[in-house]
Amino acid sequence: MFKYFPHTADDIQQMLDVIGVRSLDDLYAEIPEEIKFKGELNIPSEKSEEEVRSIIQGLAAQNKPLVCFAGAGSYDHYTPSVVPFLGSRSEFSTSYTPYQAEISQGTLQYIFEYQTLMADLTGMDISNASMYDGTTATAEAMMMCVAAAKKRNRVLISETVQPSVLAVCRTYAKFHGVDLVEVPEKDGLMDKVAATTLIEKDDVAGLIVAQPNRYGLIEDFSGLADTCHSHKALLAINTMASALAVLRTPGEWGADIACGDAQSLGIPMGYGGPYIGYLCTKEALVRKMPGRLVGATTDSEGRRTFVLTMQAREQHIRREKATSNICTAQGFMCLYVACYLSLMGPKGMKEVNEQSYASAHYLHDALLKTGKFEEVFGAPFLNEFTLRVKGDASHLREALAEEGYLLGVPTLFKENCLTIASTERRSKQEIDNMVKLIQTIAL
Amino acid sequence: MNNTYYGKLIFELSRPGRVGYSLPKCECEGYSLGDLGQEALRQTETILPECDELTVVRHYTNMSNNNFGVDTGFYPLGSCTMKYNPKLNEELAALPGFNQHPVTPAKFAQGSLKLYDEVQKTLAEIAGLSRFTLNPYAGAHGELTGLMVIRSYHMSRGDSARTKIIVPDSAHGTNPASAAVCGLQIVEVKSTADGTVDIEDLKPLLGPDIAGMMMTNPNTLGLFETKIPEIAKLVHECGGLMYYDGANLNPMLGVCRPGDMGFDVMHINLHKTFSTPHGGGGPGSGPVGVRKGLEQFLPNPQVVAKDFKDSKDFKDLKVYELHCDDESLGYVSFFLGNFAIIVRAYAYLLSLGKENIPTAGKLSVLNANYIKESLRSHYKLPIDTVCKHEFVFDGLLEEYGGDHHSPDHVTTLDVAKRLLDYGFHAPTIYFPLLFHEALMIEPTETESKETLDDFIAVMKRIAEEAKANPEMVKTAPHDTPVRRMDDVKAVKEPKFTFKAL
């Protein structure tokens, strides 16, 4: 007997009798003998609850916690305790996709709230009910551009999007048959002249850009949407979600698609997942948007209710005609985002960004003052920036990790550069302590 | 679940001036966002709600009472393997030691990397394959990744002609969709009257343009494809690879492994077979496994175990590293997938161990056959044979109002909705597409005989109701927090945000 199996020997016998077979093994009688597994699985033996806890706690203890000054798509923001608490409601977590709307209003309603919140943050009309993460959400945006354009197969992507986003878009493009062309950077920002030249060839389905970009820099997209639209290309902007509360929104830049990762909205860094990708667009493009969608309607007694809707767009209906295969995404994380934003409100989101801005700028200036770093780019930034170490950056990063600090990520293709982030969770004291330590490390 | 409806949206509970958070005072003075300049900043105010903490807690707690989960009651949703989600797994996934930034140097994340490697090794043994990646986020993501592996394999041999993939007509809808996204053309193979793949229909499809074939076994009718050795041989002879959709792996645990059936690539849904919660539509996890010789094509990064330098003194001690392979299909995710889901699956694998994992599958098959045999007196059983973890009825028998030629017959949708009144979740309905009134039932091994007996009694009662008082069944549900939805209105007057209401 085992705690997750309720069957007694009597139960099993009575059930076998009803079925009319003699043993559990007889239920598999039709399987050809030559492919049956006959030995014993070479995996660990069963463990008691205390043993399992002890093994997994032991593994967690082998990890060393580091004070986090890294970003690149994952940020160490504060999560109010209410968020994981409400996330432990198993009426939410142990349910399936809300196909039976009459007994799934909880899930449907928080997804509707999530859609409202993300559409508002991005300045777009609508949001879907989540994607896997920011990288795949952007790859879906790429395929959406191609699906919307019908006869165009080329998508431009700025070299300044996060390296992880670029890597995943390249994979999807290679197999989906998208001609993905990278727009070069200039001084850490997308080269707008190069982008315009490419768009003017009138064979581009869409352009994907990032704000803030992979170096943490804030780009200027003035005129970009007009250039795209006058050549029938869509504009997609990838943004770290927390920044949407204070930076000019994708909608305000005139974008057609907003996409990215919403991990920064109350979701723990969790060694990379689960996070939540978001994808928002304009009403005119709703039928080209992948993923599930919750809409408002009424029940037979006229009450306002919510349902999964526009399912004719979805992969399980379209089958071989599908332009996306997304079905189950990260629905539960919509609850995290909705709870987080409900607690933070407009004031909290401004404060988080003000504090992240202040601590990142304080850190930036303090690092320069040590004399061991130098500026690489001149453009303004929000809470992430890139500096060059006057010496061996990986040595410095490793030495700091030994002392308990995670200083940024190595900047791809920029020798001895680190891209460093801070949030409202980093105190002045933590920054001062680390900077003091850096002064003692020989480069 | 209660039957009171809490229908307010969080935006309707907002009052200007309330907050639900607290932050320390910022000590890094002298910096202001305003320095970025108006051009860079948001031009409009957000509509984020302004709420105190209790308002938020009560709002979402009440909403949870409008929801039905596995913890609420029996959830016989076919193809979804709604087994119990153990609470220990939740506790361990939330350990602070796992909450690291993904760029943490491998040296300081050895525990997480070891856990990842242990799960991939265990899955490989259970599947009879060589190696798994745990990076894909969901079943469909795993399918796409697995098909990318197949295409990468053909491309590595310089064979670019293999652009087609064979998919049975009974396949999950994601199979053709994933193939289309992967740039493959779908060729459908028909099923025979007994519900399995028609080999005579398959043979003429095989040729030098076939990249492979996707199958799930048992298939979506819950039937084991007994001709699988011959199918695999035929597909391999034509140069294609065999893909196993692991959505239906549960009944096969420890009995018959996909690798031994002849499959080369597969995905597993950790949220089905290995007990991680479905979360109302994710996050799931869709690990992809491959047979020997295909490992290099798996997505980057991979976790690899290496012997510790001084292995004389530290026998069996391993060091875990991240590895990127030049032959890899590329990246499909931000990092190592839904890591916290992988922790839950590890806790489950350790709890069950080699002793109990094979029992899980057998008991799920026992439960399914028990329901099938108990209800065939009232519901149409189109294929009469021993099923595996699930089976499909084609609606009510004619004498119970199920004659779908009659205009006022009681449909599968009606039966599903009436079940909600009795405190059960509905089975999967109108899938697979092979039958008119498909009602696909999958009880899992974690359900007791008493639960099944209650379900059987209610299903029979609904059949009697359909005969005696069809109108009552056709207007169900009656006792749920809300009643039948106007789905047409949702499409005709689309409203996707609070602003649009």
Interface residues (C-beta under 8 A of the other chain):
Chain A: F2 Y4 F5 P6 H7 D11 I12 Q14 M15 L16 V18 I19 G20 V21 L24 D25 L27 Y28 A29 E30 I31 P32 E34 I35 K36 F37 E40 L41 N42 I43 P44 S45 E46 K47 E49 E51 V52 R53 I55 I56 Q57 G58 L59 A60 A61 Q62 N63 K64 P65 L66 C68 A70 A72 G73 S74 D76 Y78 P80 V82 P84 F85 L86 S88 R89 S90 E91 F92 S93 T94 S95 Y96 T97 P98 Y99 Q100 A101 E102 I103 S104 Q105 G106 T107 Q109 Y110 I111 F112 E113 Q115 T116 L117 A119 D120 L121 G123 D125 I126 S127 A129 S130 Y132 D133 G134 T135 T136 M143 S164 A167 V168 R170 T171 Y172 K174 F175 H176 G177 I218 D220 S222 L244 A245 V246 L247 R248 T249 E252 D261 P268 M269 G270 Y271 G272 G273 P274 Y275 V286 R292 L293 V294 G295 A296 T297 T298 D299 S300 E301 R303 R304 T305 V307 T309 M310 Q315 H316 I317 R318 R319 E320 K321 A322 T323 S324 N325 I326 C327 T328 A329 Q330 G331 F332 M333 L335 A338 C339 L341 S342 L343 M344 G345 P346 K347 G348 M349 K350 E351 V352 N353 E354 Q355 Y357 A358 S359 H361 Y362 P380 L382 R397 E398 A401 L406 V409 E424 S427 K428 Q429 I431
Chain B: M1 Y5 G7 L9 I10 F11 S14 R18 V19 G20 Y21 L23 P24 C26 E27 C28 E29 G30 Y31 S32 L33 D35 L36 G37 E39 A40 L41 R42 Q43 T44 E45 T46 I47 L48 P49 E50 C51 E53 V56 V57 H59 Y60 T61 M63 S64 N65 N66 N67 F68 G69 V70 D71 T72 Y75 L77 C80 M82 K83 Y84 N85 P86 L88 E90 E91 L92 A94 L95 P96 G97 F98 N99 Q100 H101 P102 V103 T104 P105 K107 F108 A109 Q110 G111 S112 K114 L115 T122 E125 I126 G128 Y137 A138 G139 A140 H141 E143 L144 L147 M148 R151 H172 G173 T174 P176 A177 S178 A179 A180 V181 C182 G183 Q185 I186 F224 T226 I228 P229 G254 V255 C256 R257 D260 M261 G262 H271 S275 P277 H278 G279 G280 G281 G282 P283 G284 P299 N300 L329 G330 Y331 V332 S333 F334 F335 L336 G337 N338 F339 A340 I341 V343 Y346 A347 L349 L350 S351 L352 G353 K354 E355 N356 I357 P358 T359 A360 K362 L363 V365 L366 N367 N369 Y370 E373 S374 T385 V386 A416 K417 L420 H425 A426 E445 T446 E447 S448 K449 T475 P477 T480 P481 V482 R483 R484 M485 D486 D487 K489 A490 V491 P494 K495 F496 T497 F498 K499 A500 L501
